[in-house]
Amino acid sequence: MDRSLTRALTIGATWLLVVACGAEPPAAAVTAVSTPRHEGMPPALPRSTITQLLEELRAKSAPWHSEKHAEEAGYTVPVGCTDERTEGIAASGARGMGYHTLNPALIDGETRLLDPELLVYGRDRPGAPLKLVAFDYFIPGTFYPGPTSDGYPGSPPLLEGLGTPLMWNDAHSGWIAHIWLWRKNADGIFDNFNPEILICECQVRRESPLCTP
């Protein structure tokens, strides 16, 4: 079996598309609950260093605004849309995240600043075209056990280059970090959700964290 395909399959239920025969799963009632904000942790580096590193990421990723160039870079597997409803937040108050496209060759138990595992596309108004807005760094729990697992090594994995720890996400059964390099995020460039990005047009929830309209 092709190595890239094998890696893609290891994601399994972690990045499961909940669509069968084009039908959306029945919507579940979602109510607002008291839950901590899923904020990303900024790196403990001088501001000038962070700026320089992000400029390197900007330069490398600029061609990825073209679908053709993104595919040539290995981002070939659409895995669906997700938003803050996966954290138990009602749709009326949920922040968006967007549509993710995976580079399966990068699922290897590590994250590197200049090689995000997923590109994130979003829209800021209904009917607007999807645009590259952010990067999602992702390590499945099968590669790096979560904090409640017997195999947890005692500290979270780090994003190589920035040195910032990834955050465990129950809904996706893995470690995540985001950088909103191509779309302003009022809640912070390293936050995992963005209030300026629309939530998914299809239904997502904790048990079904990804969907395709």
ABEGO torsion letter per residue (X at the ends): XBAAAAAAAAAEAABBBBBBGGBBBBBBBBBBBBBBBBBBBBBBBBAAAAAAAAAAAAAAAAAAABAAAAAAAGBABBAEBBBAAAAGBBAAABBBAEBBBBBAAABAGBBBAABBABBBBBBABBGBBBBBABBBBBBBAAABBBAABAABAGBBBBBBGAGBBBBBBAAAGBBBBBBBAABBBAAEAABABBAABBBBABBBBAABABBBX
